[in-house]
Amino acid sequence: MGLIKEPEGVDFVIQSKVLTHKQEQELSEYISKRKREIKKKSKKRFIPQNV
């Protein structure tokens, strides 16, 4: 993947807006939930080699 050059007169500046306490909690809960789901899926795929 190469570098993206900024066209003249255009700045690629990203500023995140501040999250409320409720939004932070919801985001944290969602991330935790997704991590658990991914961990579950990865355990199901495990196939022992020395059977």
Biopython code that builds the backbone (N, CA, C, O; Angstrom):
import numpy as np
from Bio.PDB.StructureBuilder import StructureBuilder

atoms = [
    (1, "MET", "N", (0.854, -1.174, 0.000)),
    (1, "MET", "CA", (0.000, 0.000, 0.000)),
    (1, "MET", "C", (0.895, 1.229, 0.000)),
    (1, "MET", "O", (1.832, 1.326, 0.792)),
    (2, "GLY", "N", (0.606, 2.145, -0.874)),
    (2, "GLY", "CA", (1.433, 3.340, -0.998)),
    (2, "GLY", "C", (0.932, 4.486, -0.153)),
    (2, "GLY", "O", (-0.105, 4.403, 0.505)),
    (3, "LEU", "N", (1.694, 5.548, -0.191)),
    (3, "LEU", "CA", (1.310, 6.752, 0.533)),
    (3, "LEU", "C", (0.267, 7.529, -0.249)),
    (3, "LEU", "O", (0.269, 7.528, -1.480)),
    (4, "ILE", "N", (-0.615, 8.186, 0.468)),
    (4, "ILE", "CA", (-1.628, 9.023, -0.162)),
    (4, "ILE", "C", (-1.142, 10.463, -0.076)),
    (4, "ILE", "O", (-0.905, 10.985, 1.013)),
    (5, "LYS", "N", (-0.999, 11.089, -1.217)),
    (5, "LYS", "CA", (-0.551, 12.474, -1.231)),
    (5, "LYS", "C", (-1.761, 13.396, -1.139)),
    (5, "LYS", "O", (-2.805, 13.143, -1.739)),
    (6, "GLU", "N", (-1.593, 14.466, -0.379)),
    (6, "GLU", "CA", (-2.665, 15.454, -0.263)),
    (6, "GLU", "C", (-2.665, 16.331, -1.500)),
    (6, "GLU", "O", (-1.623, 16.849, -1.902)),
    (7, "PRO", "N", (-3.832, 16.497, -2.104)),
    (7, "PRO", "CA", (-3.904, 17.443, -3.220)),
    (7, "PRO", "C", (-3.632, 18.855, -2.705)),
    (7, "PRO", "O", (-3.849, 19.148, -1.529)),
    (8, "GLU", "N", (-3.167, 19.706, -3.577)),
    (8, "GLU", "CA", (-2.895, 21.085, -3.166)),
    (8, "GLU", "C", (-4.170, 21.731, -2.647)),
    (8, "GLU", "O", (-5.232, 21.620, -3.259)),
    (9, "GLY", "N", (-4.050, 22.408, -1.510)),
    (9, "GLY", "CA", (-5.185, 23.106, -0.928)),
    (9, "GLY", "C", (-6.107, 22.237, -0.083)),
    (9, "GLY", "O", (-7.116, 22.720, 0.431)),
    (10, "VAL", "N", (-5.762, 20.937, 0.065)),
    (10, "VAL", "CA", (-6.592, 20.036, 0.851)),
    (10, "VAL", "C", (-5.738, 19.439, 1.967)),
    (10, "VAL", "O", (-4.635, 18.955, 1.710)),
    (11, "ASP", "N", (-6.237, 19.470, 3.205)),
    (11, "ASP", "CA", (-5.546, 18.872, 4.337)),
    (11, "ASP", "C", (-6.360, 17.700, 4.850)),
    (11, "ASP", "O", (-7.556, 17.833, 5.108)),
    (12, "PHE", "N", (-5.712, 16.550, 5.000)),
    (12, "PHE", "CA", (-6.378, 15.388, 5.569)),
    (12, "PHE", "C", (-6.155, 15.387, 7.077)),
    (12, "PHE", "O", (-5.298, 14.660, 7.580)),
    (13, "VAL", "N", (-6.908, 16.182, 7.783)),
    (13, "VAL", "CA", (-6.804, 16.278, 9.230)),
    (13, "VAL", "C", (-8.088, 15.706, 9.820)),
    (13, "VAL", "O", (-9.191, 16.114, 9.458)),
    (14, "ILE", "N", (-7.923, 14.754, 10.735)),
    (14, "ILE", "CA", (-9.079, 14.119, 11.347)),
    (14, "ILE", "C", (-9.094, 14.491, 12.817)),
    (14, "ILE", "O", (-8.109, 14.297, 13.529)),
    (15, "GLN", "N", (-10.212, 15.024, 13.263)),
    (15, "GLN", "CA", (-10.370, 15.359, 14.672)),
    (15, "GLN", "C", (-11.558, 14.581, 15.213)),
    (15, "GLN", "O", (-12.679, 14.700, 14.718)),
    (16, "SER", "N", (-11.292, 13.791, 16.228)),
    (16, "SER", "CA", (-12.360, 13.017, 16.850)),
    (16, "SER", "C", (-13.177, 13.919, 17.760)),
    (16, "SER", "O", (-12.638, 14.794, 18.438)),
    (17, "LYS", "N", (-14.489, 13.693, 17.767)),
    (17, "LYS", "CA", (-15.305, 14.465, 18.696)),
    (17, "LYS", "C", (-15.314, 13.756, 20.044)),
    (17, "LYS", "O", (-15.118, 12.543, 20.116)),
    (18, "VAL", "N", (-15.536, 14.498, 21.085)),
    (18, "VAL", "CA", (-15.517, 13.976, 22.443)),
    (18, "VAL", "C", (-16.749, 13.099, 22.671)),
    (18, "VAL", "O", (-17.870, 13.470, 22.321)),
    (19, "LEU", "N", (-16.512, 11.921, 23.269)),
    (19, "LEU", "CA", (-17.613, 11.014, 23.574)),
    (19, "LEU", "C", (-18.155, 11.297, 24.965)),
    (19, "LEU", "O", (-17.415, 11.681, 25.872)),
    (20, "THR", "N", (-19.458, 11.100, 25.117)),
    (20, "THR", "CA", (-20.058, 11.221, 26.444)),
    (20, "THR", "C", (-19.718, 9.955, 27.234)),
    (20, "THR", "O", (-19.266, 8.963, 26.662)),
    (21, "HIS", "N", (-19.935, 9.995, 28.530)),
    (21, "HIS", "CA", (-19.662, 8.835, 29.384)),
    (21, "HIS", "C", (-20.486, 7.632, 28.924)),
    (21, "HIS", "O", (-19.990, 6.506, 28.908)),
    (22, "LYS", "N", (-21.738, 7.873, 28.553)),
    (22, "LYS", "CA", (-22.615, 6.798, 28.093)),
    (22, "LYS", "C", (-22.079, 6.184, 26.795)),
    (22, "LYS", "O", (-22.074, 4.963, 26.642)),
    (23, "GLN", "N", (-21.634, 7.021, 25.872)),
    (23, "GLN", "CA", (-21.091, 6.531, 24.608)),
    (23, "GLN", "C", (-19.814, 5.727, 24.838)),
    (23, "GLN", "O", (-19.594, 4.711, 24.179)),
    (24, "GLU", "N", (-18.971, 6.177, 25.770)),
    (24, "GLU", "CA", (-17.748, 5.444, 26.093)),
    (24, "GLU", "C", (-18.083, 4.054, 26.626)),
    (24, "GLU", "O", (-17.457, 3.067, 26.241)),
    (25, "GLN", "N", (-19.082, 3.981, 27.520)),
    (25, "GLN", "CA", (-19.493, 2.694, 28.090)),
    (25, "GLN", "C", (-20.036, 1.770, 27.008)),
    (25, "GLN", "O", (-19.687, 0.591, 26.969)),
    (26, "GLU", "N", (-20.893, 2.298, 26.125)),
    (26, "GLU", "CA", (-21.473, 1.487, 25.052)),
    (26, "GLU", "C", (-20.381, 0.960, 24.134)),
    (26, "GLU", "O", (-20.412, -0.206, 23.739)),
    (27, "LEU", "N", (-19.421, 1.803, 23.793)),
    (27, "LEU", "CA", (-18.330, 1.390, 22.921)),
    (27, "LEU", "C", (-17.482, 0.317, 23.602)),
    (27, "LEU", "O", (-17.099, -0.666, 22.967)),
    (28, "SER", "N", (-17.192, 0.498, 24.865)),
    (28, "SER", "CA", (-16.403, -0.466, 25.625)),
    (28, "SER", "C", (-17.121, -1.815, 25.699)),
    (28, "SER", "O", (-16.499, -2.862, 25.516)),
    (29, "GLU", "N", (-18.413, -1.791, 25.964)),
    (29, "GLU", "CA", (-19.198, -3.026, 26.025)),
    (29, "GLU", "C", (-19.222, -3.731, 24.669)),
    (29, "GLU", "O", (-19.111, -4.955, 24.604)),
    (30, "TYR", "N", (-19.365, -2.969, 23.600)),
    (30, "TYR", "CA", (-19.392, -3.550, 22.256)),
    (30, "TYR", "C", (-18.050, -4.213, 21.931)),
    (30, "TYR", "O", (-18.013, -5.325, 21.404)),
    (31, "ILE", "N", (-16.957, -3.528, 22.246)),
    (31, "ILE", "CA", (-15.630, -4.084, 21.971)),
    (31, "ILE", "C", (-15.413, -5.365, 22.770)),
    (31, "ILE", "O", (-14.897, -6.347, 22.236)),
    (32, "SER", "N", (-15.803, -5.363, 24.041)),
    (32, "SER", "CA", (-15.667, -6.557, 24.881)),
    (32, "SER", "C", (-16.483, -7.715, 24.319)),
    (32, "SER", "O", (-16.015, -8.853, 24.279)),
    (33, "LYS", "N", (-17.699, -7.418, 23.889)),
    (33, "LYS", "CA", (-18.582, -8.444, 23.329)),
    (33, "LYS", "C", (-17.970, -9.044, 22.065)),
    (33, "LYS", "O", (-17.968, -10.263, 21.895)),
    (34, "ARG", "N", (-17.452, -8.197, 21.182)),
    (34, "ARG", "CA", (-16.848, -8.680, 19.937)),
    (34, "ARG", "C", (-15.604, -9.523, 20.211)),
    (34, "ARG", "O", (-15.376, -10.530, 19.540)),
    (35, "LYS", "N", (-14.799, -9.114, 21.196)),
    (35, "LYS", "CA", (-13.611, -9.896, 21.540)),
    (35, "LYS", "C", (-14.003, -11.288, 22.028)),
    (35, "LYS", "O", (-13.362, -12.277, 21.674)),
    (36, "ARG", "N", (-15.063, -11.362, 22.847)),
    (36, "ARG", "CA", (-15.527, -12.673, 23.321)),
    (36, "ARG", "C", (-16.023, -13.524, 22.154)),
    (36, "ARG", "O", (-15.727, -14.718, 22.096)),
    (37, "GLU", "N", (-16.776, -12.927, 21.219)),
    (37, "GLU", "CA", (-17.287, -13.666, 20.064)),
    (37, "GLU", "C", (-16.148, -14.191, 19.201)),
    (37, "GLU", "O", (-16.184, -15.333, 18.743)),
    (38, "ILE", "N", (-15.149, -13.364, 18.984)),
    (38, "ILE", "CA", (-14.013, -13.777, 18.155)),
    (38, "ILE", "C", (-13.228, -14.886, 18.847)),
    (38, "ILE", "O", (-12.774, -15.829, 18.199)),
    (39, "LYS", "N", (-13.069, -14.770, 20.164)),
    (39, "LYS", "CA", (-12.350, -15.790, 20.921)),
    (39, "LYS", "C", (-13.086, -17.127, 20.842)),
    (39, "LYS", "O", (-12.460, -18.178, 20.705)),
    (40, "LYS", "N", (-14.428, -17.082, 20.930)),
    (40, "LYS", "CA", (-15.237, -18.302, 20.826)),
    (40, "LYS", "C", (-15.028, -18.961, 19.467)),
    (40, "LYS", "O", (-14.829, -20.173, 19.385)),
    (41, "LYS", "N", (-15.071, -18.171, 18.411)),
    (41, "LYS", "CA", (-14.917, -18.707, 17.063)),
    (41, "LYS", "C", (-13.545, -19.330, 16.877)),
    (41, "LYS", "O", (-13.424, -20.382, 16.250)),
    (42, "SER", "N", (-12.514, -18.697, 17.410)),
    (42, "SER", "CA", (-11.170, -19.227, 17.232)),
    (42, "SER", "C", (-10.991, -20.539, 17.994)),
    (42, "SER", "O", (-10.218, -21.392, 17.558)),
    (43, "LYS", "N", (-11.683, -20.724, 19.120)),
    (43, "LYS", "CA", (-11.603, -21.977, 19.860)),
    (43, "LYS", "C", (-12.268, -23.104, 19.073)),
    (43, "LYS", "O", (-11.799, -24.241, 19.121)),
    (44, "LYS", "N", (-13.337, -22.815, 18.358)),
    (44, "LYS", "CA", (-14.046, -23.831, 17.590)),
    (44, "LYS", "C", (-13.200, -24.334, 16.430)),
    (44, "LYS", "O", (-13.347, -25.488, 16.027)),
    (45, "ARG", "N", (-12.330, -23.512, 15.887)),
    (45, "ARG", "CA", (-11.513, -23.883, 14.732)),
    (45, "ARG", "C", (-10.314, -24.749, 15.103)),
    (45, "ARG", "O", (-9.708, -25.360, 14.223)),
    (46, "PHE", "N", (-9.964, -24.814, 16.366)),
    (46, "PHE", "CA", (-8.788, -25.541, 16.792)),
    (46, "PHE", "C", (-8.932, -27.034, 16.501)),
    (46, "PHE", "O", (-9.903, -27.670, 16.911)),
    (47, "ILE", "N", (-7.964, -27.570, 15.796)),
    (47, "ILE", "CA", (-7.953, -28.995, 15.480)),
    (47, "ILE", "C", (-6.659, -29.567, 16.038)),
    (47, "ILE", "O", (-5.578, -29.199, 15.578)),
    (48, "PRO", "N", (-6.743, -30.450, 17.010)),
    (48, "PRO", "CA", (-5.512, -31.025, 17.589)),
    (48, "PRO", "C", (-4.722, -31.792, 16.539)),
    (48, "PRO", "O", (-5.301, -32.505, 15.720)),
    (49, "GLN", "N", (-3.413, -31.648, 16.561)),
    (49, "GLN", "CA", (-2.544, -32.312, 15.583)),
    (49, "GLN", "C", (-2.173, -33.728, 16.002)),
    (49, "GLN", "O", (-1.980, -34.588, 15.143)),
    (50, "ASN", "N", (-2.070, -33.991, 17.298)),
    (50, "ASN", "CA", (-1.625, -35.304, 17.795)),
    (50, "ASN", "C", (-2.795, -36.133, 18.310)),
    (50, "ASN", "O", (-2.897, -36.401, 19.507)),
    (51, "VAL", "N", (-3.669, -36.535, 17.406)),
    (51, "VAL", "CA", (-4.838, -37.320, 17.813)),
    (51, "VAL", "C", (-4.627, -38.765, 17.463)),
    (51, "VAL", "O", (-5.497, -39.596, 17.723)),
]
sb = StructureBuilder()
sb.init_structure("model")
sb.init_model(0)
sb.init_chain("A")
sb.init_seg("    ")
for serial, (resi, resn, name, xyz) in enumerate(atoms, 1):
    if name == "N":
        sb.init_residue(resn, " ", resi, " ")
    sb.init_atom(name, np.array(xyz, "f"), 0.0, 1.0, " ", f" {name:<3s}", serial, name[0])
structure = sb.get_structure()
